[in-house]
């Protein structure tokens, strides 16, 4: 059984949270309103959990982020920036 990877085009723009599953690093960055490099740094520092998955691209691997982790991270970032 494979994992469900959502594309932002499949999710309504007014959705408060992402549905259960995974999104790519690029889509996570778009949804959070930050650069892909900022998401990559959060993954490498351990602040945002992610999974590596085999890819057909030239790198051979890509990060996918669980949507539940992304929803929690977005709430935490909003809370911290409101202080």
C-alpha positions, -999 to 999 in steps of 0.1 A, spaced: 0 0 0 15 34 -10 12 66 8 -13 93 -3 6 124 -15 -17 154 -20 -11 182 -45 -22 217 -35 -45 218 -66 -65 189 -51 -72 208 -18 -97 237 -16 -80 271 -11 -102 279 19 -93 247 37 -81 256 72 -60 224 75 -46 199 50 -63 164 48 -47 133 61 -17 122 40 15 137 28 26 167 7 59 174 -12 84 198 2 75 224 -25 38 222 -18 45 224 19 64 256 14 36 271 -8 10 262 18 31 277 47 40 308 27 77 303 31 106 293 8 114 256 1 148 263 17 131 274 49 112 241 50 143 221 42 162 238 71 133 230 95 135 194 84 173 192 88 172 208 122 145 184 134 118 210 139 96 196 112 94 158 108 96 144 72 101 112 54 125 105 25 109 87 -4 123 72 -36 118 96 -66 122 92 -103 141 126 -104 178 130 -109 184 131 -71 167 98 -65 151 109 -32 126 135 -21 111 147 12 74 142 19 59 158 49 29 143 69 0 168 67 -8 164 104 28 175 113 25 204 89 -8 215 104 7 215 139 38 233 127 17 260 110 -3 266 142 29 268 163 46 292 139 14 314 140 14 313 178 51 322 181 48 351 156 18 365 175 39 371 206 
